[in-house]
Amino acid sequence: MFLIMLLEFSMKKNHKKFINLIYISISIILSLFIIKISNNFEFWTNFFKLFGISSLWPSFGDFRSHQTLPLTVDQNINPYFEHPNDPWNRTINYPFVWYYISKNFNLLNEHIFLIIMFSLVSLYTFSVFKLMDLINSKLIVKLIIPIFFLSSSSMLTIERGNTDIILFISIFFICYINNLNISFLLYLFSSIIKIYPLIIGYIFVDNIRNLILILFILIVVFLFNLEYLHFYLSNTSSTYDSGFVYGVKSLLNGYPKALDRMGINISKNFIIDSFIYIAILSSVLYSFLYGFKKEKVISEKKKLDLNEKLFLTSSTIYIGTFIILSNYDYRLIFLIMTMPFICRNNLKLIDLIFIFCFLISINSILIFGFVKNPIGYLYVGTSIHLCKIYMLIYLSYNISKILKRNINFFSFKFLKFLT
């Protein structure tokens, strides 16, 4: 309540420095709290249990894999086949550049490790709350952002110390900072450490020079990772799950389990797999073309505004990873960046349905915690996956409307034949 009163006061006074001070204070306080409890097993597990999360120990489990990577590599062991120094013996599914990052930043030093985690949690929290500034609406609508921040998927990202927390920060500032050189460097860094951010490069392409630069970055990153690309998929445990995940592969893995719970024994079938994949691709394509045809407004501007860039980058990541990969639900945090664009005007029914579906999806871990039997898991899981499919269609529809509206932007000019 006190925080709401402070926000109302600051917004009435339009005092940006005061608002930033609030965000910085929240970020530091939360980060100090997280670092403090990260040294105590009982506090750590009990805190994240509030969000339905079964914690790993030691804390920041995913980042521990980065921390211990030099130990494995320096023992002449290929970490894509075996990573004995990881606390859970997990093989790696990320670019080898993390060996050099961990080595040069001396992540094996626990003090340095915790300082970096403090910095990441602080920047992530600050980035999320800065999105509130971009929502030109009532305070009650702005509070959508903190609600999503406190979701089970968002808290899981923090608890695991997952690499996506770095990518969220990078992509937010890629869009937010009005400096092309810094944005390019952040884009290159993001693509080097996780590959899939390459797909957002089109937001930079406002001239032929930038197009050549983006293509060069894409080729270089792929060439440096070509040898290991298949490990990024084969070593990813979400590939085999159908619960707290999204993506076509999770649907293909999920339907035999769903039918089995209904008493129908059927193994994975190529024809069914193909039908599901084609149905998903067709839905995305149809919603894109429908939105493109429906949008009548064509802007004369040749630059994307901030809310459009945030929406396009985060939506592209969701759609791209949905179609290509299977992803744990913590990657849903990127869609928090869609809120400023969605809440720009009066919310329509389709917007409210998206927000509801997003709220359900980003709290899937917490919701599944209330399920007591296999048939309940079937109903809940099916409902959540339907929410994720609706989100896929909704985002495709709105992306096409943004592209149509900004058809004079260099990246989108090739679509003029559809107008």
URFENUR-V695863 format. One record per backbone hydrogen bond with DSSP energy under -1.0 kcal/mol. CO is the residue of the C=O (numbers start at 1). NH is the residue of the N-H. E is the energy in kcal/mol with one decimal. If there is no record, write none. Layout:
BEGIN
co,nh,e
CO,NH,E
CO,NH,E
END
This chain:
BEGIN
co,nh,e
1,5,-2.2
2,6,-2.2
3,7,-2.4
4,8,-2.6
5,9,-2.3
6,10,-2.6
7,11,-2.5
8,12,-2.1
9,13,-1.9
10,15,-2.0
14,16,-1.0
15,19,-2.0
16,20,-2.8
17,21,-2.0
18,22,-1.9
19,23,-2.4
20,24,-2.9
21,25,-2.4
22,26,-2.7
23,27,-2.5
24,28,-2.6
25,29,-2.6
26,30,-2.6
27,31,-2.2
28,32,-2.7
29,33,-2.1
30,34,-2.6
31,35,-2.6
32,36,-2.4
33,37,-2.4
34,38,-1.2
37,40,-1.8
40,44,-2.7
41,45,-2.5
42,46,-2.3
43,47,-2.3
44,48,-1.9
45,49,-1.3
47,50,-1.1
48,51,-1.1
48,53,-2.1
49,52,-1.7
60,64,-1.4
63,67,-2.2
64,68,-2.2
68,72,-1.4
69,73,-2.5
70,74,-2.6
72,77,-1.6
73,76,-2.0
78,81,-1.7
78,82,-2.4
79,92,-1.9
83,86,-1.7
86,89,-2.1
95,98,-1.6
96,99,-2.3
97,101,-2.0
98,102,-2.6
99,103,-2.2
100,104,-2.6
101,105,-2.2
102,107,-2.0
106,109,-1.7
109,113,-2.7
110,114,-2.4
111,115,-2.0
112,116,-2.4
113,117,-2.1
114,118,-2.6
115,119,-2.2
116,120,-2.5
117,121,-2.6
118,122,-2.3
119,123,-2.6
120,124,-2.5
121,125,-2.5
122,126,-2.6
123,127,-2.6
124,128,-2.4
125,129,-2.3
126,130,-2.1
129,132,-1.3
132,135,-1.3
135,137,-1.8
138,142,-1.8
139,143,-1.8
141,144,-1.8
142,145,-1.7
143,147,-1.6
144,148,-2.2
145,149,-2.3
146,150,-1.9
148,151,-1.5
151,155,-2.3
152,156,-2.0
153,157,-1.9
154,158,-1.5
155,159,-3.1
156,160,-2.9
157,161,-1.1
157,162,-1.8
159,60,-1.2
160,62,-1.8
160,63,-1.3
162,165,-2.0
163,166,-1.1
163,167,-1.6
164,168,-2.6
165,169,-1.7
166,170,-2.6
167,171,-2.9
168,172,-2.4
169,173,-2.2
170,174,-2.2
171,175,-1.8
172,176,-2.4
173,177,-2.4
177,179,-1.2
179,183,-2.5
180,184,-2.5
181,185,-2.0
182,186,-2.4
183,187,-2.4
184,188,-2.7
185,189,-2.6
186,190,-2.7
187,191,-2.2
188,192,-2.0
189,193,-1.9
190,194,-1.2
191,195,-1.9
194,196,-2.6
195,198,-2.4
196,199,-1.8
197,200,-1.8
198,201,-1.7
200,203,-1.7
201,204,-1.9
204,206,-1.9
207,211,-1.7
208,212,-2.1
209,213,-2.0
210,214,-2.7
211,215,-2.3
212,216,-2.2
213,217,-2.4
214,218,-2.6
215,219,-2.4
216,220,-2.6
217,221,-2.7
218,222,-2.1
219,223,-2.6
220,224,-2.3
221,225,-1.0
222,226,-1.2
225,228,-1.4
225,229,-1.2
228,231,-1.3
228,232,-1.1
230,234,-2.5
231,235,-2.5
233,236,-1.3
236,239,-1.4
237,240,-1.7
243,245,-1.5
244,329,-2.3
246,327,-2.6
247,251,-1.5
248,252,-2.4
249,253,-2.0
250,254,-1.3
251,255,-1.9
254,258,-2.5
255,259,-2.7
256,260,-1.9
257,261,-1.8
259,264,-3.2
260,263,-1.4
269,273,-3.1
270,274,-2.6
271,275,-2.2
272,276,-2.5
273,277,-2.4
274,278,-2.8
275,279,-2.5
276,280,-2.3
277,281,-2.4
278,282,-2.7
279,283,-2.1
280,284,-2.2
281,285,-2.5
282,286,-2.9
283,287,-2.4
284,288,-2.0
285,289,-2.6
286,290,-2.7
287,291,-2.3
288,292,-2.2
289,293,-2.3
290,294,-2.3
291,295,-2.0
305,309,-2.3
306,310,-2.5
307,311,-2.2
308,312,-2.9
309,313,-2.6
310,314,-2.0
311,315,-2.5
312,316,-2.5
313,317,-1.9
314,318,-2.0
315,319,-3.0
316,320,-2.9
317,321,-2.5
318,322,-2.0
319,323,-2.2
320,324,-2.0
321,325,-1.8
322,248,-3.0
327,246,-2.3
328,331,-2.0
329,332,-1.8
330,333,-1.5
331,334,-1.3
332,335,-1.7
333,336,-1.8
334,337,-1.7
335,338,-1.6
336,339,-1.3
338,342,-2.3
339,343,-2.8
341,344,-1.4
348,352,-2.4
349,353,-2.5
350,354,-1.8
351,355,-2.6
352,356,-2.3
353,357,-2.9
354,358,-3.0
355,359,-2.4
356,360,-2.3
357,361,-2.8
358,362,-2.9
361,364,-1.6
362,153,-2.4
363,367,-2.5
364,368,-2.9
367,370,-1.8
368,371,-1.4
373,377,-2.1
374,378,-1.9
375,379,-2.1
376,380,-2.7
377,381,-2.7
378,382,-2.4
379,383,-2.1
380,384,-2.4
381,385,-2.4
382,386,-2.1
383,387,-1.9
384,388,-2.0
385,389,-1.9
386,390,-2.4
387,391,-2.3
388,392,-1.8
389,393,-2.2
390,394,-3.0
391,395,-2.6
392,396,-1.9
393,397,-2.3
394,398,-2.2
395,399,-2.5
396,400,-1.8
397,401,-1.3
398,402,-2.0
399,403,-2.5
400,404,-2.5
401,405,-2.3
402,406,-1.8
404,407,-1.2
405,299,-3.2
406,409,-2.3
409,412,-1.7
412,415,-2.1
413,416,-1.9
415,418,-2.3
416,419,-1.3
END
